[in-house]
Amino acid sequence: MNHKHRKALHALFAHPVSANISTRSVESVLRELGSEIEQRHGGRMGVKLNGHFAEFSHPAHSLQPVQVRQMCKFITEAGIDPQRDYPL
């Protein structure tokens, strides 16, 4: 995982929650983590990572704080710890 992806991953887990994380960067990070992403109807995307599956709304530009928290929870449940696995 390159530095740009690591920064985006750590931005997801930053406190306070950022409202300026682009959807594209999150998708790139998820792909780097090994997830399978499928675009679903109704502006949603399905993500499968390490045997876990979640469906998220797919905003046009950036994630809202609620979506960031959902994404963090999903990544953590999939067994990934950014500090341990992908330090800056």
Residue, then its C-alpha position, 0 to 999 in steps of 0.5 A: m500500500n502506497h503512502k497516499h492510500r495509507k494517509a486515506l486509511h488513517a483519515l478514515f480513523a481520525h478524530p474528530v471525524s473528517a467530512n472531507i474524504s473522497t469516495r474515490s480514495v476510499e474505494s482505492v483503499l478498499r481495493e488495496l486492502g483486498s476487497e471486492i467492490e460491486q456497484r449496486h443499483g440505487g447508488r449503493m456499493g457492496v464491499k466484501l473484505n476478509g469474509h465480511f460483507a457490507e453495503f454502503s451508499h455511494p455519494a458523488h463527492s465525499l463521505q459524510p461523518v456517519q458514512v465514515r464511522q460505518m466504514c471504520k466499523f466495517i474495516t475493523e470488523a474485517g480484522i484490519d487495524p490501520q495503526r498495526d497493519y499500515p503505519l504511516 
